[in-house]
Amino acid sequence: MSFLQVKQIILSCVTYVFAAAKQNVVAETHGSIMAIGINRPEARNAVNQETAQQLLETFTSFEKDPSLTAAVFHGIGGNFCSGYDLKELAHQRTSIKLEQDVTKGPGPMGPSRMQFSKPVIAAVSGYAVAGGLELSLLADLRVMEQSAIIGVFCRRFGVPLIDGGTVRLPHLIGLSRALDLILTGRPVSAQEALAFGIANRVVPDGQAFQHAMELAEQISTFPQQCLRADRLSAYHSTFDASSFSEAMQFEFDHSKHVILKEAVPGANKFSSGTGRGGAFS
């Protein structure tokens, strides 16, 4: 066997091991913050079936871990997510099985049907389009880089929004603006997304992840039972409440336990001088 043949075998083995070891979703824990990154930069972080399953498992792990207070959702390699992998859809359309009962299984993009009890912040760089836009809407807050683009790009190919885009987007920015995006499929810049209310922060390119982590850390310093009770009530009144009075009752019922556990100790801290003048440190 020649040296060239041996070299080729070694390179093939290294390539195989690397491919086997590669994770389409990378999760890292920083203190009480979990960073969840889509890791398919060669496909602009398009989500295939394997990635969708890994995202579902990772977000489920985040939700179940009591030591974690927030998650930062991002894309590795310059893009957040370009949507579902249409190349996979084109070649495997007969083998892709979709759970039709939204209460019994995941969406095509993985965790898109989940509701979280803790904050999730999306760090958006590059493209967050089609299903990628839908995934960004899972988050409570979105930090976008200046050059980032969002849009319902799947409009061009007849691919519907079946991962919550038509549900979350109108609630987030209003029906008129949501329909502008849904019907036209046009690209939307970070500044326009900020004006619409999709983006919560716009930061220089390359800094979305850092700013999202800092925001997650800041949120995590607050009394958590109170924060989660307020967050839960806001989501309930937006998506589930049957009336104003029912929403008000839900707010009270799910917050009253916090009074003795966190509000009274917090009032004592204030009385001793902490937080005077609106200080947050």
Secondary structure, 3 states (H helix, E strand, C coil): CCHHHHHHHHHHHHHHHHHHHCCCEEEEEECCEEEEEECCHHHCCCECHHHHHHHHHHHHHHHHCCCCCEEEEEECCCCCECCECHHHHHHCCCCCCCCCCCCCCCECCEHHHCCCCCCEEEEECCEEECHHHHHHCCCCEEEEECCCEEECHHHHHCCCCCCCHHHHHHHHHCHHHHHHHHHHCCCEEHHHHHHHCCCCEEECCCCHHHHHHHHHHHHHCCCHHHHHHHHHHHHHHHHCCCCHHHHHHHHHHCCHHHHHHHHHHHHHHHHCCCCHHHCCC
